[in-house]
Amino acid sequence: MIIVAWFGTSLPAQPAGAAGSGSEQGGDSGGSIRSGLPDIVLILSDDQRWDTLWSMPNVESEIVSRGVTFSNGFVVNASCCPSRATILTGQYSHTTGVYTNRSRKPYGGFDAFRDGSTIATALRSAGYRTGLFGKYLNGYNDTYVPPGWDRWFASNGGDQYYEYEANRDGVSHTFGSDPADYSTDVFGRAAVNFIEQTDPSTPLFLYFSPHAPHGPAVPAPGDDTAFSALDPSRPPSYNERDVADKPWYVRRQPRIDPQRKAGIDAFRQDQYETLIDLDRQVGAIVAALDATNRLSNTLLVYASDNGLLWGEHRLTGKGVPYEESIRVPFAVRYDRWINQPSIDEHLVLNLDLAPTFADAAGIDLPQAEGRSLLPLLSGTSRRWRNRFLVEHLNLGVGGVPTYCAVRSERYAWIEYGNGEEELYDLRRDPFELTNRAVRPRYRTARRHLSRALRRLCRPPPPGYTV
C-alpha cells in the first residue's frame, strides 16, 4: 500500500521540469512552482507488510487520513539491501548492481553499492541538510560515512534492538541492554534532534530507518503484551494444502505443523508490538516538524523496504514474487498539494521515491528509472505504468531460484532461471492459489506478459537467460 497526504486550499501550478529520464520515466512528471524548497522526510520500516498500518494510530492520523492511499504499492526486489539501494537511486537492481542482501561483490550488500550518486548527494548539492538515522544497507559495518550526508547515525550491521553498535558521524558508539538503549528510541530521538537543530532557513532531508519490525522483533519495554489477543492470520493461502502447481522450492516445503504454526503466530505478534514504538517515533517526528514550522511544507513518506510472508504458501520470509513479499505500505503527506484524503489504485513503486524527492526539490535525477509521484498527488497525471518488473538473484544452492517477474494490473507472471513458470490471474485469484501458466485460456496473456518481461528484464540477473 502507498499513502500520500497533503493539506492546502488549492493545488499549486505544475512545474516546468521533471526528475528522472530512465526506462520507467514517462507521461507527466509533476513538481511545482514554490516560494521555498520543501522539506523531505522518509520514514522507512523494515520487513513490514502492507496490511499492518491499522495498528499504528499516529501513521493513520498524521499520514494515512491526511493523504492519498496508493493501494498498489510495491518493491521491485523484495529484499532489504536491494530495495534500499533502489530507494536511494530510483534504479532497478540491474542498474544499481545490488541484487542480494549478502555482502558479496559484485552482486550484493553494502560492498556492491556505488554510493557516489544518490538522492542524498543530489539534494545536498541543491542546498539541503541531509541526515540518515537507523539502518543503511546490509553488510555495512564501518566508520565510513557515505557521500551526501551531513549527519550520519547508522547501525553497524545486524537487525538488533539492543546490544548494538552505531556509527555517529564517523565515530562508533556501543549501546547496551538498558531501556534507554532501545534502538527505535535512540534513532528516533536523533531524528527529532536533527529537525530541531537544522536552521529554519535550510531545507532538510531526513531518512529515518529503524529496524522495526524486522526479526528478531523485540518490542519496546512495556509493549510486549499489547497484541496478546491478536487473532491469527489465516488467509486462504495460509499453509496451502495443494502446491502441486507451484515451483519446486514451494513443493518441497512441508505443511505447517502445530509447533511451526505457534512460532509464526508469536513472531507476528512480536512484529506488531515493535510497530508500537515506531509509531511513537512517527508522532514525535511530525510534532517536531510542526513545532519548527516545517510541517505545512514537508513531503512526508512512510514506506517499507519489502513485505513478508506469515505462512502463506507454506512460506515465511521474503524474496519471493508473491503479493505478501512484494507489496508494501507506502504513505505520503504533502500539505501543499493534497486537499483531501483519497485512495489511488495506480501501480507505484519504491523505484519512484528518489524521482519524487528530486522533482519536489526542482532538481534532475537523470539516471533514475522510476517516475515522480507528484502528478498522482495532484491528480494531473494522464497516463501511468500498467506493469513493472520484479528481480531476484540466487547466489547459492537451494533457496528461491533466480527469476524475473512482471506484475501487471491483473496478472503476475514469473519466469525462473530453472525453467519453471507461474501465472496468476489476480482478478479471479487474489491469493495466488492456482497457477494458470499452462491453461489454454491464458495463452494470449502469457504471450504478452512474456514479451513484456523480455523488454523489462534487461539486462537480466547474472546467469539468467530470458
N, C-alpha and C positions, 0 to 999 in steps of 0.2 A: 504494500500500500504506500502511496505517496501523498502527502498532505501539504498544502501550501496556503499560507494565510497572509493577509494584507489589509490594513484599515485605511480609510480615507473616504472623502465625499465624492471624488471624481478620479477617473483614471488619467495618468499623465500622458503626454504625447508620446508617440512611438519614436524610436531612435533612428539615427541615420546609419549607424554601423552595427556590426554583429560580431560575436566571438565565435571562432571555430570555422574551419572550412574543409573538414575531413569528409570521410565517406558517408557519415550519418548526417552531415550538415545539409540543410535544405529548407526551403519554404521560408516563412517569416522568422526573423532572428530576434526580435524583441529589443528591449532596452528602453531608455527614457531620457528625456531632457531634464536635468537635475539642477537644483541650486547648490547641491553638495553631494559628494560621493556617499553611498550608503555604507553603513557598517554591515559586515557579513559574518554570520555565526553558523558554524556547522557543528551539530551535536550528533556524534556517530556512536551508536551502541554496537555491541559485538555478539554476533550469533543470535539476533533477536528475530523471531517470527513476525510476520505481518499482522497476525491476528491477536496480538497481545497488548495493544495500546489501550484497550479498555481498562487495564489495571493501573494506568498512570494518570492520575487526576490533573496534575499540572500540565502534562503534554496535551491532554484532552482539552483543558480550559484555555490554556495560553497559546496553543498552536492549532490543534485539530478544529476546535469550534470557531476559530477565527480565520479560517482559510479554505483553500481548495484541497480536497482529498483526492489524490490520484489512486484509484482503486486497482490500478495495474502497474505497480512499481516493482522493478526487477533489478537484479545484478546480472552482469554478463560473464562472470566467472564466480561460482558460488563457493569461494574460499577466501579466508581473511586477507592474506597478503596480496593476491592478485586484485581483489576488489578494491583495496585501499590504494594500490598503485593506479588503478583506473580512476578513482575518485580524485587523486592528486593531479592527474594529467588529462582526463577526458579521453583516454585512449584504451582500446581493446588490449588484451594480453598479447596478441600477436604483434602489437606495436611497442608496448612497454617492455616486452620480454619477460615479464613476471607471470608465470603460469601456475606456480605452486607455492605452498607455504614453506616448503623445505628450503633452507638456505644453501642452495647448491647452484653455483654458476653453471651455465648461463641462464638457467630457466626458472629460478625461484628464490624467494626470500629477499631480505634486505640487500644481500650481496649482489643480486641481479638488477636492482633498481637503479636507473640512471636519474639522479636527482637534480641535475643541473637546470632543468626547465620544468617547473611545476606551476600550479596555480599560486603557490606561495611566492615563488620568485617573481611571477608576473604582477601580483598585487603589491608586493613590496616595492618593486620598481615604479609602480603607479602612485606611491606615496602612502600605502597602508602600513600600519604597525601590525605585525603578524605574530601569532603565538599558538603553539601546539601544546596540549596538556593531556597526557594519557598514553595510549598505545600508538605506536608509529607503524612499524612493519615487522612481521615475524622474522626472527633472526637478528634483530637489532639488539646489540649488547655492547655499547661503546660509549665513550665520552664525546664522540663525534657529533657535531651539530650540522645538519644539512643546510645547504644554501636556502635563503629566502625567509629565515625565521629570526625575528628579533628576540622572542622569548621561547625557550625550549625546555620543556619539563616532560620527559618521555621515560616510560618504564623500560628497564633493561631486560627485555625478553620475558618469556613466560606469560601466564594468564593468572596472575596472583592478586589476591585481595589483601594478604598480609605477608610479612617476611619477604620483602622485595627490595630491589634497588631501582633508583630512577636518576636519570641524568638531568640535572638542573643547570642549563646554560653552560654545559661542558664540564661540570663537576658532579661526580657520582655521590649519591646520598643513599643511606641504608635506612629502611623502615622495618619496624618490628611487629609485634602482635598486640600492642595496646589498641584500644578502641580508636584513639586518635590517629592511628596509622592506617585505618581502613582506606584502601586506595581510591575508591569512588569519592570519598570525602576529601582526601588530600588533593586530588587533581581538580575537584570541583572548587575548593577554596582558592586554589591558584588561578583558576579561570576567572573567578569573580574578581580577584585582586588585579588581574590583567585588565579587566574592564575599568575598574575604579582608578587605576594608575595610568591609563592612557590619556594623553592630553585631549581635552574635548574638541579641539580643532582638527585632530588627526583621525582619519577613518581607521577602523580596526578590522582585522580578520582573525577570528577566534575559531580554533579547531579543538573541540573538547571530545576526547575519545576514551572514555573509561572502559574497563574490561567487562563490565556487566552487560548482559547476563551470561557470558561465556563460562564454561566449566572451569574449575570445579564449582562455580556458582555458590559462593559463600555469602549469605545475607549479612547486612549490617547489623550491629548489635541492637537487639530488640525487635528485629524484623523476622526472626527465624520461625515464627509460628503464624504469621499473618495470613498465609494461604493454606492453613492446615485443613480447611473444609473445602478446598478446591475440588470440583468434580473432575474425574478422569477424562482425558480426551480420547474419544473412540469414534472417529470418523469412519466411513465405510472402507477406507483404505488401510485402517489400522490392522496390523497383524494379518495382512491379506491372505485369504485362505488359498486361492488358486493363483499361483505365479508361473504357471506353465508357459505363458506367452511373454514373460519378462526375460531380460537378458540374464546371462549365466550368473553374474555377481548378485542378482536378486534371488534366482532359483536356488543358489547354494545356501541361502540363509534359512535356518530352521524357523519354525513358527515360534513366536514369543511365548516362553513358559512363564509360570507364575512368578518365579524369582526375578527374571529379567523384567517382567511387567512391573513389579513393585519398584525396581530400580529406576525405570524410565519415569514412572509417576513421581517418585521422590525427587528426581533431578528436575522435572518440570516444575514442581512446587518451589524448589530452590531458585530456579531461574526467575520465576515470578517475584519471589521475595527479594532478589538482588535488584530488581527493577524499582523497588520502592525508594531506595536511596538515590538511584539515578534520577528518578522523578523529582526528588527533593532538590537535586542539583539543577535540574531544568528550571524549577521555580526560582532558585537563587540567582541563576544567570539572567532570567527575564527581569527579576526585581532589580538587579544591578544595572541592566540596560535602561530600565525605566528611571531609576534614581539618578543616572548620569545623562538623562535627556537624549538617549540614543534610540530608544525602542521604536519610536514612530518612523525612524529612517533606517531600520535594520532588516535585512534579508536573513531570516532565521530558518534553518533547515534542521529537521530531525529525521534521521535515517539509520539504517543498519548496514553492515558490510555483507551480510548474507542471512539466509533463513536457516532452518534446522528441522530435522525430522524427529518426531516423537513416537516412532513405531509404525509410521505409515509404510506400506510395502515391506514390512518386517525390518525396516532400517532405522538407524539413528545416525546423527551427524549431518553432514552436508556434502557438497561437491558433486551431487548427482543432478540430473537435469529436471527432476520433478518439482512441482509447484512449491512444495514446502521448503525446498532448498533455495530456489532462485527468487522467490517473491519476498519482498521486504517492506517494513513500514517506512514511510518517507513523508515527512511533513514540512511545509514551508510557510512561514508567516512573513508578510511584507506589506506593512500597513499602507504604503503609498499607492499600491496597485489594486488591492482587492477590496471590494465594497462589502461583500457578504460571503459566508462560507458556502461551499458547493462541492459536489463530487464530480470528478473528471475521469473518464474511462480510457484516455489515451495511454499507449504503452510508453512509460517513462522509465529511465534507466539511471543507475549510478554513473554511467558514461556522460550523463547530461549535467552533472553538478558543476564541474570546472567551467564548461562553457557558459553556464548560467551565471556563475560568480563573475567571470570575466565580462560578460555582457552587462551585468548590473553596474560594474565599475567603469564601463565605457572603454575597455581595452580589448585588443585582439589576442586570441589564442589559436594561431593558425594551424597548429598540428592536432587540434582536438578532433575526435571522431564522433562526439556526441552533438547535441543540439541545445541551445538555450531554451529553458522552460518559460522565459518571460512572456512570450506570446500566449502560452496556455494560461498563465496567471491573469493576463489582461483580457483574455477571450478574443484575441485578434488573429490567432493562427488559422490559416485557411487549409493547410494540409500538414500531415504528420506521418511518421513512420507507421507501417502496418505490420511489421515483423522485425525481429532482431536476432542477433547471433549470441549463442552461449558456447563458451570454450572450456575444455578441461584437458589437462595433460597428466598422464600417469607415468611417473618416473621409475616405478619399482615393479615388483612381481606381485600379482594379486591386486585387490582393490578395484576401483571403478576404472574400466578401460578408458583410454583417451577417446574423446568424442568431440564432435561439433554438432550443435543443435540449432534449429530455427524455431522460435516461439512466435507465432502469429496471433492475430486477434481471435482465431478459432482453434488453431491446431498447435500441437507440439510434435516436432519431427526430430528424431535423434539418429545419427549415424555413428556407430562406434568403430574404433580402429580395428577391431577383430571381425568386422563384417556384420555384426548384429544391428538391427534397426528397430525403432519404435515409432509409432504414430498414434497420437491420441486426439480424438475429437472432443475438445474441452466443452463445447456447447452441449453435447449429449452425455459426456463422461467427465465431469469436472474433477473427479477424484482419481482419474487416470488408472482405471481398473482393467480396461480392455485395450490391448494393443491391436490396432487395426492396420498394421503395416502390410499385411498380405491379403486384406479384404479387397475383392474386385471393385466394390462400390467406391473405394477410396483411391483408385488407380490415378485419377486425374490430379487429386490433391497431392498425392505422393510425388508425382512427376513435377508439379510446380514448386513444391517445397524443396525437393532435392536440387532443382536448378537454383533456387534462391540460396540454398546452403553453399553451393559451389561459388556463388558470387560473393557471399559474405565471409566465408571461411577461407580467407586469402590474405596472407599466407596461412596455411594450415599449421596446427601444432607440430612440433618436431616428430618425425617418424610417422605421421598420419597422412594417409593418401585419400583424397576425395575424388 
